[in-house]
């Protein structure tokens, strides 16, 4: 799907003496859209936003919109080489098994080359911030060199292994942090998850984990049996000492004391009212990947219920192994088409300020409010009113 965002201009104003950027529209945040707006920048920070600028200086970008860059809060760039190589019709366990085989067959050089292409796709569609999940660790330098903000996560899977040395360094110049992730409650031992969470807290970083993603996971957590139990045994992962069965993946993680405001829970397909209450009470950040969920599980996350519980879910594309593009414009358009009860403002928030909040960089990006970085987009889209503008941006039409 072509997108207005493919014609975007990335503005990164480093002018120490200050500058003014004007456009027909300025989206300060999804609930504050200014006609004939302007942004005043000083020392790489937004210092003022308003409308009807009367000065003659500055840069007039014309009949389009100045807005925050998009945030892809959950992506696996290192799996970009698997696009179109896996079938979605055999069930989640079979898909995972095929993914592991195909990833090994392709080899690291091919995975790296495709990941670089994936970064180009991400930047080319207006995304300036990512939550990149890497199991093999091959995309860390790529993301650090790309200029993207967000968090690069080293993901781990398996039993009570000794954690390798890991550099939690930070790139303050681009707002990029480095952290760890546990793959999921059905693939990581409790001991491993606790150690990963403890390390992320020691370095004041977000901890990411896939939660309530599939029926296989739900069955395993509730019974310690079934197809996923067989899969773990085949891979030599001993789960006999795990505290199973549990009521649900969310309550299982809560009993391990892994849920707090520095935890990022991804997918959340099989959650009930109690689960949502726990997530809200613990202040957990959430991410949904609707296109990927539809492909892999033939179902959609209940975004309206998440919003109604105050959980401000972010949007992610997941990987090209389960989705046909890394474009957040495509993700927003899919949400707009499949969730008529979600407003354009809420959709845009999920792809901007909610994503920045989920990754802990909302003091730098996600809106064009004073104090945020002077790094944003100009998108050449025309509209007659704010409502039409937001609908056009989120529906890509």
C-alpha positions in Angstrom: 0.0 0.0 0.0 1.4 3.4 -1.0 1.4 6.0 1.7 1.5 9.8 2.2 4.3 9.0 4.6 6.5 7.7 1.8 6.6 11.3 0.6 7.4 12.6 4.1 10.3 14.9 4.9 12.3 14.3 8.2 13.0 17.6 9.9 15.9 17.5 12.3 16.6 21.2 13.2 20.0 21.6 14.9 20.1 25.4 14.4 21.4 26.8 17.7 20.1 30.3 16.8 16.5 29.1 16.5 14.1 28.7 13.6 10.4 28.7 12.8 8.7 26.0 10.8 5.2 26.7 9.4 2.6 24.5 7.6 -1.1 24.4 6.8 -1.5 22.1 9.8 0.5 21.2 12.9 -0.5 18.2 14.9 0.8 19.1 18.4 -0.8 15.9 19.6 -3.7 13.9 18.2 -6.2 16.0 20.3 -4.6 19.4 19.5 -4.4 20.2 15.7 -3.6 23.7 14.7 -4.5 25.2 11.3 -1.9 27.6 9.9 0.4 26.4 12.6 4.0 27.0 13.4 6.8 25.5 15.6 9.6 27.6 17.0 12.8 25.7 17.6 15.9 26.6 19.6 18.9 24.4 20.4 17.3 21.4 18.9 14.2 21.7 21.1 10.7 22.8 20.4 10.1 26.0 22.5 6.8 27.2 21.2 3.8 26.1 19.0 1.0 28.3 17.8 -1.1 29.4 14.9 -1.0 32.3 12.4 2.6 33.2 12.6 3.0 36.8 11.7 6.8 36.9 11.1 8.4 36.8 7.7 11.3 34.6 8.6 11.4 30.8 9.0 10.5 27.9 6.7 7.1 27.6 5.1 6.6 23.9 4.3 3.3 24.6 2.6 0.0 22.8 2.4 0.7 19.7 4.4 1.2 18.8 8.1 4.0 19.0 10.6 3.7 16.1 13.0 5.6 13.8 15.3 7.4 10.9 13.7 5.7 7.5 13.9 6.7 4.9 16.5 6.9 1.2 15.7 6.8 -0.1 19.3 7.4 -3.8 18.5 9.4 -5.0 15.5 11.8 -7.8 14.7 14.1 -6.3 12.1 16.4 -9.3 12.2 13.6 -11.5 10.8 13.1 -9.3 7.7 14.7 -12.0 5.4 11.8 -14.3 6.2 9.2 -12.3 4.4 6.9 -14.5 2.4 8.8 -17.7 3.4 6.4 -19.0 6.1 2.9 -20.4 6.0 0.2 -19.1 8.5 -2.2 -22.0 8.0 -0.5 -24.7 10.1 -0.9 -23.2 13.6 1.4 -21.2 15.8 3.7 -24.1 17.0 4.3 -25.2 13.4 5.0 -21.5 12.4 7.6 -21.1 15.1 9.3 -24.4 14.2 9.4 -23.4 10.5 10.7 -19.9 11.5 13.6 -21.4 13.5 14.5 -23.8 10.6 14.3 -21.1 8.0 16.3 -18.6 10.0 19.1 -21.1 10.5 19.0 -22.0 6.8 19.3 -18.4 5.6 22.3 -17.7 7.8 23.5 -14.5 9.4 24.8 -12.6 6.3 21.4 -12.9 4.6 19.6 -11.9 7.9 21.8 -8.8 8.3 21.3 -7.7 4.7 17.6 -7.9 5.0 17.6 -6.2 8.3 19.4 -3.2 6.8 16.7 -3.1 4.1 14.1 -3.3 6.9 15.6 -0.2 8.5 15.4 1.6 5.2 11.7 0.6 5.0 11.0 1.8 8.5 12.6 5.2 8.0 11.1 5.5 4.5 7.6 5.2 5.9 7.9 7.9 8.5 8.9 5.9 11.6 11.6 7.6 13.7 11.4 5.4 16.8 11.3 1.6 17.3 11.2 -1.2 19.9 13.5 -3.6 18.1 13.6 -7.2 19.4 16.7 -9.2 18.5 17.3 -12.8 19.6 20.6 -13.2 17.6 21.9 -9.8 18.6 22.7 -8.9 15.0 20.8 -5.6 14.7 22.2 -3.6 17.6 24.9 -1.7 15.7 22.5 -1.3 12.7 19.8 0.4 14.8 22.4 2.5 16.7 23.9 3.7 13.4 20.5 4.4 11.8 19.5 7.4 13.9 16.4 5.7 15.1 15.2 6.4 18.7 13.6 3.9 21.1 15.0 0.7 22.6 17.0 -2.2 21.2 16.1 -5.3 23.2 18.3 -8.4 23.5 15.7 -11.2 23.7 16.4 -14.4 25.5 14.7 -17.8 25.5 15.1 -21.0 27.5 16.0 -22.2 30.9 18.0 -21.0 33.9 21.1 -20.0 32.0 23.8 -17.6 33.1 23.2 -14.2 31.6 26.0 -13.1 29.2 27.6 -9.7 29.7 25.3 -7.1 28.2 26.0 -3.4 27.6 23.0 -1.4 28.7 24.6 1.7 27.2 22.6 4.7 26.1 22.7 6.9 23.0 21.5 10.2 24.4 22.2 12.0 21.1 19.4 10.0 19.5 17.3 8.8 22.4 18.2 5.1 21.9 18.4 2.8 24.9 19.5 -0.8 25.1 17.7 -3.4 27.3 16.8 -7.0 27.6 13.6 -9.0 26.9 12.2 -12.3 27.9 10.5 -13.9 24.9 7.4 -15.2 26.7 6.1 -16.9 29.8 5.8 -20.2 27.8 9.4 -20.1 26.5 11.4 -18.8 29.4 12.0 -20.3 32.8 10.8 -18.2 35.8 14.4 -17.9 36.9 15.6 -16.5 33.6 12.6 -14.0 33.5 13.3 -12.8 37.0 17.0 -12.2 36.3 16.3 -10.4 33.1 13.7 -8.2 34.8 16.1 -7.5 37.7 18.8 -6.4 35.3 16.5 -4.1 33.4 15.4 -2.4 36.6 19.0 -2.0 37.8 19.6 0.0 34.6 16.3 1.8 34.7 15.2 0.3 31.3 12.0 -1.1 30.0 11.6 -4.9 30.0 9.7 -6.4 27.1 7.8 -9.7 26.9 5.3 -11.3 24.6 2.2 -12.1 26.7 -1.1 -13.9 26.0 -0.2 -14.2 22.3 -1.6 -17.6 21.3 -4.0 -20.4 22.3 -0.9 -22.7 22.6 0.5 -20.4 25.2 -2.8 -20.2 27.1 -3.2 -24.0 27.1 0.4 -24.5 28.3 0.1 -22.0 31.2 -3.2 -23.4 32.4 -2.3 -27.1 32.1 1.4 -27.6 31.6 0.4 -29.9 28.8 -0.5 -29.9 25.2 1.4 -29.2 22.0 3.5 -26.5 23.4 4.7 -28.7 26.3 5.7 -31.3 23.6 7.6 -28.6 21.7 9.6 -27.5 24.7 10.5 -31.0 25.5 11.7 -31.6 22.0 13.9 -28.5 22.3 15.4 -29.7 25.7 13.7 -27.1 27.8 12.7 -28.6 31.2 9.6 -26.9 32.6 8.9 -29.4 35.4 9.9 -26.9 38.1 7.9 -24.0 36.7 5.0 -22.8 38.9 2.3 -24.3 36.6 -0.6 -24.5 36.1 -1.5 -20.8 36.3 -4.8 -19.0 35.8 -3.6 -17.0 32.7 -0.3 -15.8 31.2 -0.9 -12.3 32.8 -1.5 -13.7 36.3 1.4 -16.1 35.9 3.7 -13.2 35.3 2.1 -11.1 38.1 2.8 -14.0 40.5 6.5 -13.8 39.5 6.4 -10.0 40.3 7.4 -9.2 36.7 4.6 -6.6 36.0 5.2 -3.0 36.7 5.5 0.4 34.9 8.8 -0.7 33.3 7.3 -3.8 31.8 6.1 -3.8 28.1 3.5 -6.5 27.5 3.1 -7.3 23.8 0.2 -8.8 21.9 -2.4 -9.5 24.6 -4.8 -11.6 22.5 -6.1 -13.8 25.3 -6.9 -11.5 28.2 -10.0 -11.2 30.3 -11.3 -8.5 32.7 -9.2 -9.7 35.6 -6.1 -9.6 33.4 -6.8 -6.1 32.2 -7.3 -5.0 35.8 -3.9 -6.4 36.8 -2.2 -4.7 33.9 -3.8 -1.4 34.7 -3.1 -1.7 38.5 0.6 -2.5 37.8 1.0 0.4 35.3 2.1 -2.0 32.6 2.8 -0.6 29.1 1.1 -2.4 26.3 1.7 -3.0 22.5 -0.6 -4.6 20.0 0.3 -5.9 16.5 -3.1 -6.3 14.8 -2.0 -7.4 11.3 0.5 -9.9 12.7 -2.1 -11.3 15.1 -4.7 -11.7 12.3 -2.2 -13.6 10.1 -0.8 -15.9 12.8 -3.9 -16.4 15.0 -6.9 -15.4 12.9 -8.0 -13.0 15.5 -7.5 -9.4 16.6 -6.6 -7.9 19.9 -9.4 -6.1 21.8 -8.0 -2.6 21.4 -11.2 -1.0 22.6 -11.1 -2.9 25.9 -7.5 -1.9 26.4 -8.3 1.7 25.8 -11.3 1.6 28.1 -9.1 0.2 30.9 -6.8 3.2 30.5 -3.9 1.1 29.0 -3.0 3.4 26.1 -1.8 0.6 23.8 1.0 1.3 21.3 1.1 -0.1 17.8 3.8 -2.4 16.3 4.1 -4.2 13.0 5.9 -7.3 14.4 8.2 -8.8 11.9 8.1 -9.4 8.1 7.8 -13.1 9.0 4.3 -12.5 10.1 3.3 -9.2 8.3 3.7 -7.9 4.8 5.3 -4.5 5.6 7.0 -2.6 8.3 4.9 0.5 7.5 3.1 2.1 10.5 0.9 3.8 7.9 -0.3 0.4 6.8 -0.8 -0.6 10.5 -2.9 2.4 11.2 -5.0 1.9 8.0 -5.6 -1.7 9.1 -6.8 -0.6 12.5 -9.0 2.1 10.9 -10.6 -0.5 8.6 -11.1 -3.2 11.3 -11.9 -1.2 14.4 -14.7 1.3 13.6 -15.0 2.1 17.3 -11.5 3.5 17.5 -11.3 7.2 16.5 -8.6 8.6 14.2 -7.2 10.5 17.1 -6.8 7.3 19.1 -5.2 5.5 16.2 -2.7 8.2 15.6 -1.9 8.3 19.3 -1.2 4.6 19.3 1.3 5.2 16.5 2.9 8.3 18.1 2.6 9.4 21.7 1.4 6.1 23.1 4.3 4.3 21.4 6.8 6.9 22.8 5.3 6.4 26.3 5.6 2.6 26.0 9.3 2.9 25.2 9.9 5.5 27.8 10.9 8.3 25.4 7.8 10.4 25.6 9.8 13.3 27.1 11.7 13.5 23.8 9.4 12.5 21.0 5.8 11.4 20.3 4.2 14.9 20.3 5.3 18.4 19.1 4.8 20.0 22.5 7.4 22.4 24.0 10.4 20.6 25.4 10.3 17.8 22.8 13.1 17.3 20.3 13.1 19.2 17.1 12.9 16.0 15.0 9.6 15.6 13.3 7.9 15.0 10.0 6.4 17.1 7.2 3.8 15.0 5.4 2.3 16.5 2.1 -1.4 15.8 2.8 -4.2 18.2 2.3 -7.4 18.5 4.4 -10.2 21.0 5.0 -10.5 20.5 8.7 -8.7 18.7 11.6 -11.2 15.7 11.5 -10.5 15.2 7.8 -6.8 15.5 8.4 -6.6 12.8 11.1 -8.9 10.5 9.1 -6.7 10.9 6.0 -3.5 10.3 7.9 -4.8 7.2 9.7 -6.7 5.7 6.8 -4.1 6.5 4.2 -6.7 7.7 1.8 
